Amino acid sequence: MNHNAIYALYSNVVTIDDTAGAFDAQGNKVEIDLTAVNAWVDPDTYKYQRAAEYPSIPDQLDTLYHSGLDAWKAEIKTVKDKYPKPN
């Protein structure tokens, strides 16, 4: 189960058990629409993708020192362009 999707789509869910299901604060089972859960796209996905591709901080500092601000900005822009922020 996509826990993030369930929490995002069902504000009353406080616990999720992959086998038993989703439950509210009183322990009542919350019926989940799996089609909606599976269709949900995390709006923060671009952040995780960018973080995985940015050069390490030491590498970024080396670029700044050896090649300057414009080269560093170009490196960062390449990643930002590859994974744009959603509207």
C-alpha positions as CSV (number, residue, x, y, z in Angstrom):
1,M,0.0,0.0,0.0
2,N,1.1,3.5,-0.8
3,H,1.0,5.0,2.7
4,N,1.8,8.5,1.6
5,A,-1.1,8.5,-0.9
6,I,-3.5,7.2,1.7
7,Y,-2.6,9.8,4.3
8,A,-2.8,12.5,1.6
9,L,-6.2,11.4,0.3
10,Y,-7.8,10.4,3.6
11,S,-7.2,12.9,6.3
12,N,-9.0,10.8,8.9
13,V,-6.6,7.9,8.6
14,V,-4.1,7.7,11.5
15,T,-2.7,4.2,11.1
16,I,-2.2,1.8,8.2
17,D,-1.5,-1.9,8.3
18,D,-0.6,-3.4,5.0
19,T,-2.6,-6.5,5.8
20,A,-5.5,-5.2,7.9
21,G,-6.1,-1.9,6.2
22,A,-6.4,1.8,7.2
23,F,-7.9,3.0,10.4
24,D,-9.1,6.3,11.9
25,A,-8.4,7.6,15.4
26,Q,-11.2,5.5,17.0
27,G,-9.9,2.3,15.4
28,N,-12.6,2.1,12.8
29,K,-11.6,0.7,9.4
30,V,-11.6,3.4,6.6
31,E,-12.6,2.1,3.2
32,I,-9.9,3.0,0.7
33,D,-10.3,3.5,-3.1
34,L,-7.2,1.7,-4.4
35,T,-7.7,3.2,-7.9
36,A,-7.4,6.7,-6.4
37,V,-4.4,5.6,-4.2
38,N,-2.6,4.1,-7.2
39,A,-3.3,7.1,-9.3
40,W,-2.0,9.6,-6.7
41,V,1.3,11.3,-7.6
42,D,3.4,12.7,-4.8
43,P,3.8,16.4,-5.4
44,D,7.2,16.3,-3.8
45,T,8.6,13.7,-6.2
46,Y,10.7,16.3,-8.0
47,K,12.5,17.1,-4.8
48,Y,13.6,13.6,-4.2
49,Q,14.7,13.2,-7.9
50,R,16.7,16.4,-7.8
51,A,18.4,15.5,-4.5
52,A,19.5,12.2,-5.9
53,E,21.1,13.9,-8.9
54,Y,22.6,17.1,-7.5
55,P,26.4,16.8,-7.2
56,S,27.6,16.4,-3.6
57,I,28.3,19.5,-1.6
58,P,32.1,19.0,-1.9
59,D,31.8,18.6,-5.7
60,Q,29.6,21.8,-5.9
61,L,32.2,23.7,-3.8
62,D,35.0,22.5,-6.1
63,T,33.0,23.7,-9.1
64,L,32.5,27.1,-7.5
65,Y,36.2,27.4,-6.7
66,H,37.7,26.0,-9.9
67,S,35.1,27.0,-12.5
68,G,33.1,29.9,-10.9
69,L,29.5,30.7,-10.2
70,D,28.3,30.4,-13.8
71,A,29.5,26.8,-14.1
72,W,27.9,25.9,-10.8
73,K,24.6,27.5,-11.8
74,A,24.7,25.6,-15.1
75,E,25.2,22.2,-13.2
76,I,22.3,23.0,-10.9
77,K,20.1,24.2,-13.7
78,T,20.6,21.0,-15.7
79,V,19.1,19.0,-12.8
80,K,16.3,21.5,-12.2
81,D,15.4,21.4,-15.9
82,K,15.3,17.6,-15.9
83,Y,13.0,17.5,-12.9
84,P,10.8,20.7,-13.0
85,K,8.7,21.8,-10.1
86,P,5.0,20.9,-10.8
87,N,2.5,23.7,-11.2
